[in-house]
Amino acid sequence: MIIQKIEESKFTPEVFNIKVFGKAFTDHMLLCHYKDGKWNVPVIKPYGKLEFTPAVSVAHYGQGIFEGMKAYKGPDGEAYLFRPEENFERFNKSAVRMDMPQIPEEIFMDGIRTLVDIDRQWIPDKYGMSLYIRPVMFGTEEAISAKSSDEFLFSIVMAVAPNYYNKPLSLKIADKFSRAANGGTGFAKAAGNYGASFYPARVAREEGYDQVIWTDDATHTLIEEAGTMNVIIRIGDKLLTAPVSERILNGVTRKSILQLAEDAGIEVEVRPITVKEVYEAHKSGELKEVIGVGTAVVVNNYAAVGYGEEKLSLPELPAEDCFGSILKKKLVDLQMGISEDPYGWRQLVEHPIEA
Ligand SMILES: *Cc1c(COP(=O)(O)O)cnc(C)c1O
């Protein structure tokens, strides 16, 4: 790895007061080019612009994938990652589906560790805050024939993640639009999935909602995801979530929350969830929580769900009775190194011995 450090850091402690996500980038980025069938030596250099012509392949055909993960500062002042190997494996699964080359583990993992180590002062030490890490890969060949790009760029950029307020959001259950279909790219973090979801989200906002609850594309009768998060539903004292599939992304937060719930003695059922049973549970007063789970926001309890013309509001539970709040605290405490990690999920970012 080639490392070119910035001459003067842009860091100021004020960046930790930011309220928006994904704008306050750190001093450095990683770049690694793929050409002639092989990966070049990765380079870490000051964060900045790249040069492309409008013929760059990704702009035409959308061959692009990404990942999302975080670095946390523990009470010991050290930097930690959370289950990064899960993101590495998923990145390469996304790459296969998008006909892109595999990224070698050492480029992905050593790249993240070295970048986090170099920019460790950018990891906030406030509870619930973290440094968001965004690995991305896209086709960079200068060619406009409709084929797989011959050249790719793998990059990692990082930005300070604010502590999200649990602003009470309401979500519209999709009855027309779809995020994913069988045989498609729904399980991959493929750029186009997100591009295609922005318009349905806009329509939902125009109808007075904040986001979309995605349903199955064939019948719109099964609850699948919430915006760009997995969704967990509490009926009575049981948590329900759909099994991951070709259409449902295998979220690390979902997996971790389900494990924490089971170990806290909460009943968890992984099976297809129908819109009808959620509607009926609301009518009978058994629908307690609709929870979105994903790396960026971690856990979000929604305030209401729109079904057809009806807005089903969810009860406002005190934090000690809210499974979403209980599990969020368990997860964040573990990620930040405040609680024990019996699972081996946390990973220390070592300081390399450096002159
Ligand atoms: C990234 C993502 C998630 C959440 O995955 P995490 O690994 O928990 O961050 C869920 N659904 C979609 C569609 C996603 O892109």
The ligand as a Gaussian input file, in Angstrom:
#p B3LYP/6-31G(d) Opt

LIG

0 1
 C      -27.503000      -1.788000       3.555000
 C      -28.935000      -2.189000       3.541000
 C      -29.577000      -2.725000       4.673000
 C      -28.923000      -2.816000       6.022000
 O      -27.777000      -3.573000       6.042000
 P      -26.734000      -3.378000       7.239000
 O      -25.691000      -4.378000       6.964000
 O      -27.463000      -3.627000       8.490000
 O      -26.270000      -1.967000       7.162000
 C      -30.868000      -3.172000       4.540000
 N      -31.537000      -3.064000       3.372000
 C      -30.972000      -2.519000       2.280000
 C      -31.751000      -2.436000       1.026000
 C      -29.658000      -2.062000       2.341000
 O      -29.096000      -1.517000       1.268000

